[in-house]
């Protein structure tokens, strides 16, 4: 049951990220450009978003890694 809830939450996050104009960066990327795209959207430094993503990934037990991969696939390139 909790797996279904996690899948629904991931789907909602990806849907709203795509709907609100998030993109991945084609130029400033280390892996997929997701963190650079988020940093551009919020007018932040990409390295700050990358560090926060790694910390959140360690704390969440892999949830953020799965979310990153889904965003990498689902978001358009800029």
N, C-alpha and C positions, 0 to 999 in steps of 0.2 A: 504494500500500500504506500509506503513512504517513497518507493522508487517512482511511482506514478506521479506523486506530488512534486518530486524533484524535476521530472521531465516537463510537467506543466509549468513550473516556475521558470525553467530554462527557456522554454518556448515563449513565454510571455516577455521575458527580458530581451530575447533576440528580436521579437516582433516590434517592441517599442523602440529599441535601438535603431532598427531599420526605418521605422516610421518617422522618427525624430531627426533623421538626416545624418546619423553617424556613418562614417566611412572608414576604410583602412587606408593608410598612407602607402603610396607606391614608391616614395623616395626616401623617407626617413623610417626605415624599418630594420629591426634586428631579427625577428622571426617572421611575423605575419603582418606587421604594421598596425595591429589593432590598438596598441597602447599609444602610438603616435597619432592615430586618428582620434582617439578619445581626448588626448592632450590638446589637439587642435580645436576640438569642439568646445572645450572648457578653458581655452587660452592658458594652458599650463605648459611646463617643461616636460617633454616626453620622458626624460629619465626619472622624474618624480613619479609619473604614472607607472613606469616599469617597476620601480622599487616597491610601490604600493601594491602592484599586482602580484609580485613575488611574495611579499609578506602575507597578503590575503590568501594566496594559494597555499602557503604553509599552514596558515591558521584554519582554513576551510577543509582541509583534508582532500583536496583535489577538485572541489566544486568549481573553483575559479579556473582551473586548467580546462575543464570540460566547457565552461562558458567561453573561455578564450578561443578554443577550437571552433565552437559553433559560430562565434562572431566572425572569425577568420573566414569561414566558408560562406556565411550569409550576407555579410556587409559588402557593399560595392567598393571598388577601388576609386581613389581620388587621384 
